[in-house]
Amino acid sequence: MKILIFFSRIVLICNICFILAGLMRYSGGLQLNPVYSTLIVLGYVSLLLNVLFAISVFVMLALKKPVWNSFPRWLLITNFLFLTAQLFIFLG
């Protein structure tokens, strides 16, 4: 269970990188900087990690594991909101 809590925090960090990568896309002076490159890669990998996290939470719910007591609620809600936004952006 602790590995999933750690994974959910990693997903949140990648989701923040997704927002920063989207903001950098519309900024005028995009430089070839290793920090920018890292943010962009983490931002786009966040969709895959977010889907894996959602699948793991749904599996835990199907197995009747205590999801709401194990994870902070704000973290679950935030990650699922990011997932819906990412799906709208990538599939829309």
Number of C-alpha atoms within 10 A of each C-alpha: 11 9 8 14 16 12 16 22 15 15 26 20 15 23 25 17 22 23 17 16 21 15 10 16 12 9 9 7 8 10 10 8 8 9 9 16 13 12 20 21 14 21 22 19 16 24 22 13 20 24 17 14 21 17 12 13 19 14 12 14 13 9 9 9 14 10 15 11 8 12 17 12 11 9 15 20 11 12 21 16 12 21 21 12 13 20 13 10 9 9 7 6
